[in-house]
């Protein structure tokens, strides 16, 4: 399976996914994200994810990543609206459980979320409002920066970013043009 791209399915976040957030809240998986969250922060994040999945998909959506054909939950990914440099854009972010890292799961899931964001950007609530999907991995996170490159994002340089709110970090700004049919994930 080393040279094959794994198959994944993205399933909308649900009430049952709180345990996945807890499993992703390890020192290793949060090292580039400001560290582990408290139980209260996890509960609030879970509620936001559930609400986002219940809203119109043009506003954004969170998903659990299901590895196929095993039908095993391997992590989370999503996209949501925000303003970046004065433009209405989507942002994406992902986390893959340690046992599934290094197998191309994050890249496959990122390609799948690009397709979901592209649909949201061209139909319904998001139609015509958001042309670009951005990812902002920490400049020191080689694995996530490689995912962006492999998924077809264009590098736009290092930027200062706050994540979580109030905690400055240096990140790479990667952009995918959802309106350009020539740009494929």
C-alpha angles and dihedrals in degrees: 000000000000095000096035124088108238118238117239137179123208114219122190114258113262141184089269093063099077089099090057091057089051091049090051092050097088128128091247095050096043099042092105093040103061097276136281122336126231120249089256091054091049092051091050092047090049091052091050090050093049091048091048091052091051093050126081108293091233088072091057137270142222123222141187112232113234117196114220141252088008093059088219123150106239104173146302138285136168149155131228138175124262141147116256122178089346094306128113104239141157120246125205134200136171144185127198123198113251095248091060100044121114093030100094095257094128092049093049091047091047091053089050093049090050088059091050092048091047090054091047091049093053102038137047123340096001096043111136094350102091124037100164136059114203132195122195110194118173111270087239095052101096094176096054092043088053089052090056092050094047092047092056103257118150117234114238099180138259120315139177112254137172118231121186096017110276094021113101120213138168112245141170116246110222121182133195119195105225092186096054110090089194091062104082128181 
